[in-house]
Amino acid sequence: MSNENNHSDYLGKKIFFLHPSATIQNVVAEELIQQEYEVYIVKDHIKLREILKKYPDSVVFANINDGMPEKEWETWIRAVIADLKGKIGIGILTSNNDDTLHRKYTVSIKCQCGFTVLKSDLNVSIKQLYEHLQAVDAKGRRKYLRLTLDNDSMTTVNLPLNGTFINGAIKDISVVGLSCAFTDDPELSKNTLFQDIQIKLQSQLLKTEGIIFGSRIDSTEKIYVILFTQRIDPDVRTRIRKYIQQNLQAKLDKEMGL
């Protein structure tokens, strides 16, 4: 097995919603984000075709109702499958419940992530997408998406210590915890509980509690790992997931030259 496949087995697959409607973007994609899938919104099929060559073991859900005529969608999808020698997982999203169209994409073109007809009850459609994503093991072995941050002064953590707050730079974050470093090492002890942790994610200020899981030396920095307790507010988890997705989306947009 190639290193590329090993990588996707471990980290999971990127999931691209191509030319999504507002409903797909705001409801369907958002639901997958909250279930820890790595989701991206793309509205340029030409640039996506190029970026998929870098990430061939991905999933694309193509909304064939928008973006271009259906015949051009067929041409684009066949070309992408040929480009990537069938490694790509493509699923069709449409409001058109047409048997001929269904057979073309599932039997003739062999889109391995199905043909999902969007109905008024989106829960049915979302359930179908879950089944397709599970079939291609889209999450891989990871359980949670983690965002690595590179010296972002607007993403910090404050810990209460000895009657004041100490400010640290967040190195990475997920819904289960974060790692951080401090200018002056506060020498935090393993298993110490902090009940009033303040996390600043750009303009958002979140409050939670966590336990020092341990530390490691990275180059010249001491990195502390904090695990959130089970008492974390569900709204905080939701906001962390959205923040992670927005940052991953921004990185992809930059990569695509948008």
C-alpha positions in Angstrom: 0.0 0.0 0.0 1.3 3.5 -0.9 2.3 6.1 1.7 -0.5 8.2 0.2 -3.1 5.6 1.1 -1.6 5.0 4.5 -2.0 8.8 5.1 -5.7 8.8 4.2 -6.4 5.7 6.2 -5.0 7.4 9.2 -6.3 11.0 8.7 -9.4 10.4 6.7 -10.5 11.8 3.4 -11.2 15.4 2.3 -14.9 15.8 1.4 -15.6 18.5 -1.2 -19.1 19.8 -1.9 -18.9 21.2 -5.4 -21.4 24.0 -6.4 -23.6 23.3 -3.4 -26.9 25.1 -3.0 -27.4 27.3 0.1 -29.4 24.4 1.7 -26.6 21.9 1.0 -24.0 24.2 2.3 -25.8 25.4 5.4 -27.6 22.2 6.5 -26.1 19.1 4.9 -22.4 20.1 4.9 -22.8 21.7 8.4 -24.2 18.5 9.8 -21.2 16.5 8.4 -18.8 19.1 9.9 -20.4 18.6 13.3 -19.8 14.9 12.9 -16.1 15.5 12.5 -15.8 15.0 8.8 -13.3 17.2 6.9 -15.6 19.2 4.7 -14.8 21.9 2.1 -17.1 24.1 0.0 -15.9 24.6 -3.6 -17.5 26.6 -6.4 -14.9 26.4 -9.1 -14.9 22.9 -10.8 -11.8 23.8 -13.0 -9.6 24.6 -10.0 -11.0 21.6 -8.0 -10.0 19.3 -10.8 -6.4 20.5 -10.4 -6.4 20.3 -6.6 -7.8 16.8 -6.7 -4.6 15.6 -8.4 -2.8 16.6 -5.1 -5.5 14.9 -3.0 -6.7 12.0 -5.2 -8.1 9.9 -2.3 -10.9 12.3 -1.6 -14.7 12.5 -1.9 -16.6 14.9 -4.1 -20.3 15.5 -3.8 -21.3 17.2 -7.0 -24.6 19.2 -7.0 -25.5 18.7 -10.7 -28.4 21.1 -10.4 -26.0 24.1 -10.4 -22.7 25.2 -11.8 -23.1 23.9 -15.4 -25.5 21.9 -17.6 -25.9 18.3 -16.8 -24.1 17.1 -20.0 -21.0 19.2 -18.9 -21.2 17.7 -15.5 -21.1 14.2 -17.0 -18.0 15.2 -19.0 -16.3 16.7 -16.0 -17.0 13.7 -13.8 -15.8 11.2 -16.4 -12.6 13.3 -16.8 -11.9 13.4 -13.1 -12.3 9.7 -12.7 -10.0 9.2 -15.7 -7.5 11.7 -14.2 -7.3 9.9 -10.9 -7.7 6.3 -12.2 -10.8 5.7 -10.2 -9.3 6.5 -6.8 -11.7 9.5 -6.3 -15.1 8.9 -4.6 -17.8 10.9 -6.4 -21.3 11.2 -5.3 -24.2 13.0 -7.1 -26.6 15.4 -5.4 -29.7 16.4 -7.3 -33.4 17.2 -6.9 -34.1 15.3 -10.1 -35.4 11.8 -9.2 -34.9 10.5 -12.8 -34.2 6.7 -13.2 -32.2 7.2 -16.4 -30.0 9.8 -14.7 -29.6 7.5 -11.7 -28.5 4.6 -13.9 -26.1 6.7 -15.9 -24.1 7.9 -12.8 -24.3 4.7 -10.7 -24.1 2.0 -13.4 -22.4 3.5 -16.4 -20.1 6.1 -14.8 -19.8 4.1 -11.5 -19.9 7.0 -9.1 -18.9 5.1 -5.9 -20.5 7.6 -3.5 -24.0 7.2 -4.9 -26.9 9.2 -6.3 -28.6 11.2 -3.6 -31.9 12.8 -4.4 -32.4 15.9 -2.2 -35.9 15.9 -0.7 -37.8 18.2 1.6 -36.8 16.0 4.5 -33.0 16.5 4.4 -32.5 14.0 7.3 -33.1 11.2 4.7 -30.5 12.7 2.4 -28.0 13.2 5.2 -28.4 9.5 6.3 -27.7 8.4 2.7 -24.5 10.5 2.7 -23.4 9.0 6.0 -23.8 5.5 4.5 -21.7 6.4 1.5 -19.0 8.0 3.6 -18.8 5.0 5.9 -18.6 2.7 2.9 -15.4 4.5 1.7 -14.1 4.9 5.3 -14.0 8.7 4.9 -12.9 9.3 8.5 -10.1 6.8 8.5 -8.8 5.9 11.9 -9.0 9.4 13.4 -11.9 10.4 15.6 -11.5 14.1 15.7 -10.4 16.8 13.4 -7.4 18.7 14.6 -6.3 22.2 13.4 -2.6 23.0 13.6 -1.9 26.7 14.1 1.3 28.5 13.1 2.1 31.4 15.4 -1.4 32.9 15.3 -1.4 35.7 17.8 -5.2 35.8 17.7 -5.5 32.3 18.9 -4.6 32.0 22.5 -5.4 30.3 25.8 -5.5 31.9 29.3 -5.2 29.7 32.4 -5.9 30.9 36.0 -2.8 30.5 38.1 -2.0 32.0 41.5 -4.7 34.7 41.4 -3.9 35.8 37.8 -4.1 34.5 34.2 -1.2 33.2 32.2 -1.4 33.6 28.5 -0.2 30.9 26.1 -0.1 30.4 22.3 -2.3 27.6 21.0 -0.4 25.2 18.8 -3.2 22.9 17.8 -6.8 22.4 18.8 -9.7 19.9 18.5 -12.9 19.3 20.4 -11.1 17.1 22.9 -8.3 19.4 23.8 -5.4 21.6 22.7 -1.7 22.0 23.0 0.0 25.3 23.9 3.2 27.0 24.9 4.1 29.9 27.2 6.8 32.5 26.9 7.8 31.7 30.5 7.3 28.1 31.5 4.8 28.0 34.3 5.9 24.4 35.2 2.4 23.0 35.2 2.0 19.6 36.9 0.4 16.7 35.1 -3.3 16.1 36.1 -3.8 19.6 37.3 -7.4 20.7 36.8 -8.1 24.2 35.5 -11.8 25.2 35.8 -11.8 28.6 34.1 -9.9 28.2 30.9 -10.4 31.1 28.4 -9.8 30.2 24.8 -9.6 33.0 22.2 -10.3 32.0 18.6 -9.9 35.2 16.6 -12.9 37.2 17.7 -14.5 34.4 19.8 -14.0 33.9 23.5 -14.8 30.4 24.8 -14.7 29.2 28.4 -14.1 25.6 29.4 -12.2 23.5 31.8 -9.5 21.0 31.3 -6.7 18.8 32.8 -3.0 19.0 32.0 -2.4 15.7 30.3 1.4 16.1 29.9 4.1 18.0 28.2 6.8 17.6 25.6 9.8 19.5 24.3 9.5 20.7 20.7 12.7 22.3 19.6 13.3 24.8 22.3 9.7 25.1 23.4 7.8 23.2 26.1 4.4 22.2 24.8 1.6 21.4 27.2 -1.3 19.2 26.3 -4.7 20.0 27.9 -7.6 17.7 27.6 -11.1 19.2 28.1 -13.3 17.6 30.7 -16.7 16.0 29.9 -18.3 19.1 31.4 -17.5 21.1 28.3 -20.5 23.0 26.9 -21.8 21.4 23.7 -22.0 24.9 22.2 -18.2 25.3 22.8 -17.7 22.0 20.8 -19.9 23.3 18.0 -18.0 26.5 17.8 -14.6 24.8 17.9 -15.6 22.5 15.0 -16.8 25.5 13.0 -13.6 27.4 13.7 -11.5 24.4 12.5 -13.6 24.0 9.3 -13.3 27.8 8.5 -9.5 27.7 8.9 -9.1 24.5 6.8 -11.3 26.1 4.2 -9.2 29.3 4.2 -6.0 27.2 3.7 -7.6 25.3 0.8 -8.8 28.5 -0.8 -5.3 29.9 -0.6 -3.9 26.7 -2.1 -6.4 27.0 -5.0 -5.4 30.6 -5.5 -8.8 32.0 -4.6 
